[in-house]
Amino acid sequence: IRTNWSREEVSEVFNTPLLDLMYRAATVHRQYHDPRQVQQCTLLSIKTGGCPEDCGYCAQSSKHSKTVDLKAEKLLDLDAVFHEALRAHDAGSTRFCMGAAWRGPSQVGPKQFGRVLDMVSKIRALGMEVCTTLGMLTPDQAVALRNAGLTAYNHNLDTSPEYYGKITTTRRYSDRLETLQHVRDAGISVCSGGIIGLGEQDQDRVGLLHTLATLPEHPESVPVNALVAVKGTPMENATPPSGLEMVRCVATARILMPRSVVRLSAGRLHLSESEQAMCFFAGANSVFTGDKLLTTANNEQDEDKEMFKTLGLYGRPPFIGYSAGGPTSDGSEFKDSFQPSVEPMKQSAA
């Protein structure tokens, strides 16, 4: 497993003729993963709107509040979030992800952050993997999340270092990398990827993938998102990536980071079943289910069930160990620290 890819090597992989690229990626995928196993995850916005960052694609930025039809809301209470986790569990999801529109927990203070820690612990006890995305973390906050039972922390790099300044001006690329280091140092698995369709060029997609593939350790999870343009944001007129562009990014990520879970994330609603099948063939092995991803629409649950049946896919059980994960998800801590109060949902390949 390499973490010393040169940018030229990544560019060469990325620009491989598509059918050859897919074949190579599918071969790598089958060496490290069960190609029929696709994890079903659920993402819930636990604090919507009012974020002080100015990300040009995001409906939740307070900078766009006058032009985006989205009302800022308070942090959800513990019972409401647990109810949604139960629904997700019963629907077959094995990882529950929670997002808060914060710059970071330091913005809101210990009381609200403490409520999030309680959410993590209670949902983990349900028998689900738990992921959060809360913005930038301090080392102490990362440790607190680890102690609460967090499986993984999502903090996307979004795009290349060179293009990042065109996406946001309220934080630096180095801030993102610093939070990822705090997460790794705490022993939490890293979930980090990017967004395709922000107006970037192919060289920026190469730059993003190169950055991810040369981190000190490959992320446990690499989300590949297609921009869902929201009216009222600076990027409302951005052209979304084609299905084949998504396939190329998925395939390149799979080759560069063979052990990571490549998560086909936002924007899947605009991909046909055939395009999604190509992504799975090229190495994607996770999707988000449920009718909403934070603030944007997502594929219908019944549609996904039918697609899984058509393609012969089945869900990934929780807590079976991620080969690219840290101690919180590589399986080394599960027997000693995880005693579910509810038996995890059983998944069948049949």
C-alpha positions in Angstrom: 0.0 0.0 0.0 1.6 3.2 -1.2 1.4 6.7 0.4 4.2 8.1 -1.7 2.4 8.6 -5.1 3.8 11.5 -7.1 1.3 13.9 -8.7 2.5 12.8 -12.1 1.7 9.2 -11.3 -1.8 10.1 -10.0 -2.4 12.1 -13.2 -1.3 9.1 -15.3 -3.8 6.8 -13.5 -6.6 9.4 -13.7 -6.1 9.9 -17.4 -6.0 6.2 -18.3 -8.6 5.4 -21.0 -11.8 4.8 -19.1 -12.5 1.2 -19.9 -8.9 0.3 -19.0 -9.1 2.3 -15.9 -12.4 0.6 -14.8 -10.8 -2.8 -15.5 -7.8 -2.0 -13.4 -9.9 -0.6 -10.6 -12.2 -3.5 -10.6 -9.3 -5.9 -10.4 -7.8 -4.0 -7.4 -11.3 -3.9 -5.8 -11.6 -7.6 -5.9 -8.2 -8.1 -4.3 -9.2 -6.1 -1.2 -13.0 -6.2 -1.0 -16.0 -8.3 -1.6 -17.3 -6.6 -4.8 -20.9 -7.4 -3.9 -20.8 -5.9 -0.5 -22.0 -2.2 -0.3 -22.5 -0.6 3.1 -25.7 1.3 3.6 -25.3 4.5 5.7 -27.6 7.2 6.9 -26.7 10.9 7.3 -28.7 13.2 9.5 -28.3 17.0 9.9 -28.4 17.5 13.7 -27.8 21.2 13.4 -29.0 22.9 10.2 -28.0 26.3 8.9 -26.2 29.3 10.5 -22.7 28.1 9.7 -20.2 31.1 9.8 -18.1 29.6 7.0 -18.6 30.9 3.4 -18.3 27.7 1.3 -19.7 28.6 -2.1 -21.6 25.3 -2.6 -23.2 25.1 0.8 -26.8 26.1 1.6 -26.1 26.1 5.3 -23.7 29.1 5.2 -25.0 32.1 7.1 -23.3 34.2 4.4 -26.0 33.0 1.9 -28.9 33.2 4.3 -30.6 36.1 2.4 -30.6 34.2 -0.9 -31.1 30.5 0.2 -34.5 29.3 1.4 -33.2 27.6 4.5 -33.9 28.5 8.1 -31.3 28.0 10.7 -32.3 25.6 13.4 -31.0 24.7 16.9 -29.1 21.5 17.7 -31.6 18.6 17.9 -32.2 16.9 21.2 -30.9 13.5 22.1 -34.2 11.7 21.8 -35.0 13.0 18.4 -31.7 12.0 17.0 -31.9 8.5 18.6 -35.3 8.1 17.0 -33.8 8.7 13.6 -31.0 6.3 14.3 -33.5 3.6 15.2 -35.3 4.2 11.9 -32.1 3.9 10.0 -31.1 0.8 11.9 -34.5 -0.8 11.1 -34.1 0.1 7.5 -30.8 -1.7 7.2 -28.2 1.1 7.7 -25.1 0.0 9.7 -23.4 3.4 9.9 -25.1 6.5 11.3 -23.5 9.8 10.4 -24.4 13.2 12.1 -23.6 16.6 10.7 -23.6 19.9 12.4 -23.3 23.2 10.6 -20.6 24.5 12.8 -17.1 25.9 12.2 -16.2 23.5 15.0 -17.4 22.6 18.5 -15.3 25.5 19.9 -17.9 27.8 18.3 -20.7 26.6 20.5 -19.1 25.6 23.8 -19.1 22.5 26.0 -22.9 22.1 26.6 -23.8 21.4 23.0 -20.7 19.4 22.3 -21.5 17.3 25.3 -25.0 16.6 23.8 -23.3 15.4 20.6 -21.0 13.1 22.7 -24.2 11.6 24.4 -25.6 11.0 20.9 -22.5 9.2 19.8 -22.5 6.9 22.9 -26.2 6.1 22.7 -26.2 5.3 19.0 -23.0 3.3 19.3 -24.8 1.2 22.0 -27.6 0.5 19.5 -25.2 -1.6 17.4 -24.3 0.9 14.7 -21.0 2.5 13.6 -21.1 6.2 14.3 -19.6 9.0 12.3 -19.8 12.8 12.8 -18.8 15.9 10.8 -18.7 18.9 13.1 -16.1 21.1 11.5 -12.6 21.7 12.8 -11.5 19.9 16.0 -8.9 20.5 18.7 -6.9 17.6 20.0 -9.0 17.5 23.2 -12.3 17.4 21.2 -11.0 14.6 19.1 -10.1 12.6 22.2 -13.5 13.3 23.7 -15.2 11.9 20.6 -13.0 8.8 20.7 -13.9 8.2 24.4 -17.6 8.6 23.5 -17.3 5.7 21.1 -17.0 7.5 17.7 -16.1 5.1 14.8 -15.0 7.7 12.2 -14.8 11.5 11.7 -15.7 13.1 8.4 -13.8 16.1 7.3 -13.7 16.5 3.5 -10.9 18.3 1.7 -13.4 19.3 -1.0 -10.9 19.9 -3.8 -7.3 20.5 -4.6 -5.1 22.8 -2.5 -4.7 25.1 -5.5 -8.5 25.5 -6.1 -9.5 25.6 -2.5 -9.4 29.4 -2.2 -12.1 29.6 -4.9 -14.4 27.5 -2.7 -14.1 29.2 0.7 -12.2 32.1 2.2 -12.9 31.6 5.9 -10.5 28.7 6.4 -7.3 27.3 4.9 -6.5 24.0 3.4 -4.0 23.5 6.2 -6.8 23.8 8.7 -8.5 20.8 7.2 -5.3 18.8 7.2 -4.7 19.8 10.8 -8.1 18.5 11.9 -7.4 15.2 10.1 -4.1 14.9 12.0 -5.9 15.5 15.4 -8.4 12.7 14.4 -5.6 10.3 13.6 -3.7 11.2 16.7 -6.9 10.4 18.8 -7.1 6.9 17.2 -10.3 7.7 15.3 -10.7 6.5 11.7 -10.6 9.3 9.1 -13.3 9.8 6.6 -12.2 12.3 4.0 -13.0 12.9 0.3 -14.2 15.7 -1.9 -16.8 17.2 -4.2 -16.8 16.9 -7.9 -18.4 19.7 -10.0 -17.3 22.8 -8.1 -16.0 24.4 -11.4 -12.6 22.7 -11.0 -10.5 21.2 -13.8 -9.3 17.7 -14.1 -5.9 18.8 -12.6 -7.8 19.8 -9.5 -9.4 16.3 -9.2 -5.9 14.9 -9.6 -4.7 17.2 -6.9 -7.5 16.2 -4.5 -6.9 12.5 -5.0 -3.1 13.0 -4.7 -3.5 14.8 -1.4 -5.7 12.0 0.0 -3.5 9.2 -1.3 -0.4 10.7 0.3 -1.7 11.4 3.8 0.3 9.6 6.5 -2.3 6.9 6.4 -5.0 6.4 3.8 -8.5 7.4 5.0 -10.7 4.6 6.2 -13.3 6.1 4.0 -13.2 8.3 0.9 -16.5 9.9 0.0 -16.9 10.9 -3.6 -19.6 13.6 -3.8 -21.2 15.1 -6.9 -22.2 18.7 -6.4 -25.9 19.2 -5.8 -26.2 22.9 -6.8 -28.6 24.8 -4.4 -30.4 27.9 -5.6 -29.2 31.0 -3.9 -25.6 29.8 -3.4 -22.7 31.2 -5.4 -22.5 27.8 -7.2 -26.2 27.5 -8.1 -25.4 27.5 -11.8 -22.4 25.1 -11.6 -22.6 22.2 -14.1 -22.8 18.9 -12.3 -20.4 16.1 -13.2 -21.5 13.4 -15.6 -21.9 9.9 -14.5 -18.7 8.9 -16.3 -16.8 11.6 -14.6 -17.9 10.2 -11.3 -16.8 6.7 -12.4 -13.4 8.0 -13.3 -12.9 9.6 -9.9 -14.2 6.5 -8.1 -11.9 4.2 -10.1 -8.8 6.4 -9.5 -9.5 6.5 -5.8 -9.9 2.7 -5.7 -6.5 2.2 -7.4 -4.6 4.8 -5.3 -6.2 3.7 -1.9 -7.0 0.0 -2.4 -8.1 -0.7 1.3 -10.2 2.4 1.8 -14.0 2.3 1.5 -15.0 4.5 -1.4 -18.3 6.0 -0.6 -20.6 7.1 -3.4 -22.2 10.0 -1.6 -24.1 13.2 -2.5 -25.5 13.6 -6.0 -26.3 9.9 -6.5 -29.9 10.9 -7.1 -28.8 12.3 -10.5 -27.0 9.1 -11.6 -28.8 6.4 -13.5 -28.9 2.8 -12.2 -26.4 1.9 -14.9 -24.0 4.7 -13.9 -24.2 3.6 -10.3 -23.5 0.1 -11.3 -20.4 1.3 -13.1 -19.3 3.1 -10.0 -19.8 -0.1 -7.9 -17.8 -2.1 -10.5 -15.0 0.4 -10.4 -14.7 0.2 -6.6 -17.5 2.1 -4.8 -18.7 0.1 -1.8 -20.9 2.4 0.2 -24.0 4.5 -0.3 -26.1 6.8 1.8 -29.7 5.8 2.1 -32.7 7.7 3.2 -34.7 10.6 1.6 -32.3 13.4 2.5 -28.5 14.1 2.9 -28.2 17.0 5.3 -30.3 19.5 3.2 -30.5 17.9 -0.2 -32.7 15.1 -1.6 -31.5 11.6 -1.9 -32.6 8.3 -3.6 -35.7 6.7 -2.4 -35.3 3.7 -0.1 -37.4 1.4 -2.3 -35.3 2.4 -5.4 -32.1 1.4 -3.6 -33.6 -2.0 -2.5 -34.6 -2.7 -6.0 -31.2 -1.7 -7.3 -29.4 -3.9 -4.8 -31.6 -6.8 -5.9 -30.9 -6.2 -9.6 -27.2 -5.9 -9.2 -26.8 -8.7 -6.7 -25.5 -6.4 -3.9 -25.9 -6.9 -0.2 -25.2 -4.7 2.8 -22.1 -4.6 4.9 -22.7 -5.6 8.6 -21.4 -3.2 11.3 -18.1 -3.7 13.1 -16.4 -6.2 10.9 -13.1 -4.3 10.7 -11.9 -1.8 8.1 -8.5 -2.7 6.7 -7.7 1.1 6.2 -9.2 2.1 9.6 -7.7 3.3 12.8 -8.3 1.5 16.2 -11.9 2.7 16.3 -12.9 0.7 13.2 -10.2 -1.8 12.3 -11.7 -4.4 14.6 -9.0 -4.3 17.3 -11.2 -2.7 19.9 -14.6 -4.2 19.1 -14.5 -7.3 21.3 -13.4 -5.4 24.4 -15.2 -2.1 24.1 -18.3 -2.8 22.1 -21.2 -4.6 23.7 -24.4 -3.8 21.7 -27.6 -3.6 23.6 -29.4 -4.6 20.4 -28.2 -7.4 18.2 -26.8 -5.8 14.9 -29.0 -6.3 11.9 -28.1 -9.4 10.0 -27.3 -9.0 6.3 -27.7 -11.9 3.8 -25.9 -12.4 0.6 -28.8 -14.4 -0.7 
